[in-house]
Structures are given as structure tokens and as C-alpha cells.
Amino acid sequence: MLIKESNLKVVDNSGAKLARCIKIAGKKKVAGVGDIILVTLRNFFNRKKVKKRALYLGLIVAVRYWMKRLDGLYFRFFSNRILIFNKQYKFLGTRVYGAITKEIRIKNNREKNKKRNFQKIISYAPLII
């Protein structure tokens, strides 16, 4: 679970390396896998798609907190990881590094009436856990 001021690792090739959470979408105090957060970049490569002092949206794909599935499986990752989007929910990268969880697909199916469709992101991932 993530809160404000959490540091996150960016796992796409948009040019960002590290990000910090500024706000969690909705009226929640904590965010989990599949949630959208507002981030600012802390460390990035120059001459890429991202800019200094700009705000971006981030999709959480992995957290360090223990997660439990309905089948009784517990798992966690070594770092908090996100993917970077612009304000129109357009993915800024073309590649996803590492595994993502299938909870993104489950949360996506629950919110069909919203414009956030992450099926393309799921197809970019090399491994779905």
C-alpha cells in the first residue's frame, strides 16, 4: 500500500527512473495495485519523453506490501513500481520491464464505464503474475 510522499521505481522506457507520489486519485488515503496516482519525477534521463517539473499520472503495477489473492496465495515484490502516463491516459513508454500483476486486469474489468483501458499495457508486459 502506498501513501503520499512514497518513492517509486518507474519500469518503462519513457525516460523516468524514480518518481514520488503527490496525490492518490479519488478519496482514498492509500493506493494499491491498479490504482492511479499523481507523481512527479525525481530522477530521469534527458532527451526523452518526460520533462522536468511536470506532473504525470502513474499506474501502480507492484507494491512491497503483502497481497493476498482469493485462492490463498500471498506474494510481494522487492520495490514499489509504476508506469508513467500523460494527463489523457496515454502510455508514454513502448516497453514494460519486469512482471506485472493480474490485479490490473481485474480492476480494469470492474471499471468498464471509465476511459481507463489498460489491456494494451498488459500485452506489453513480458510476464503476468
N, C-alpha and C positions, 0 to 999 in steps of 0.2 A: 504494500500500500504506500502511496506517495502523498506527500503533503506539500505545501508551499515551500519554496527555497530548497527543494530536493535537487541534487545534481544527477544528471542522466547522461548516458552514453548514446550517441547517435550512430545507428547501424545501417546507414545507407550511403550512397556516394554523392550526396548533394554538396559536400564540401565542409559540413559541420563535423566537429569531433565531440565536443561537450556542450551541454545545454543546462539551463536552470529553469525550474518550474516557477512561473509567476502567478498563474491562476488556474483553477480547475473549473472546467465547464459545468454549468448547472449550479445547484445549490449544495453541492457536496463538500465535505471537508477533506476527504481522502479520495484518491483515484486508484483504480486497479487496471488490470489488463483490458484493453479495448476502449478505454476512455480517452477523451480528447482533452488536452491541456494547452495552455498558452505558455510559450517558452521564449527565452532569449538565449542567444548563443554566447558561450563563454570562450570557446576555442574553435578556430576554423581555418581552412586553407584559403588563401587569397585566389582570385581569379576563378571562382566557382559561382554557383547559382545563388549563394547566400550572401547577405550584406551585413556590415557592422551596424549595431544599434537598431536592428529591425526586429519585430515580433513575428513569430511563426507559430503555427499550430503543430502539436505533436501527438502522435498516436502511440500509446504505450503498448509495447509488444512483449515485455518481460519485466518482472519485478523480483527483488531479492526476498520478498516476504513469502512465506509458505502458502501455497494454494492447494485446495482440495477439490477434486472432481467428484461427480456423483457416484462413480464406481469405486471410490475409496482411495484413489491414488493421490499421494502427497508429492509435490515437487516444488523446486525453486531454482532460480538462476543465480549466477555469480554477480550480476550487475543489473541496475535499472536501465532499460534500453527503450529508445523511442525511434520513430520515423518522422521526418520533417515534411510538413505540408504548408502551402500558402493559405491566404485567407479564403480562397474559393475551393478549398479542399483538393487542390491539385498536388499530386505527389511530386516533390522536387528532385528525387533521385530516379535512377533507372535500374538500380540493383539493391538487393537487400542482403546483408551479411549475417550469417548465423540463422538459428532456428527461431520460429515464432510459434505462439501457442494457438490452438484451435479455438480458444475462447473468443478470439476476434471474429471468427466466422459465426459463432453462436450469438454474440452480441449484435452482429450485423443483421442476422435474420430477425431478431426481435424488433429492430428499428427500421422496418421496411419503408415506412412513410417518410423518413428523413432522407436527405440527399446524400448522406454519407454512405458510399458503397465501396467497400474495401476488398471486393473479390479480386480485383486486379493486383492488389498488394499481396494477397495470399498466393497468387500464381507466380509472383516474383521470388518468393521465398524458396530457398533450396531444401528446407526441412520444416515440416509442421509437426509439432509435438502435441 
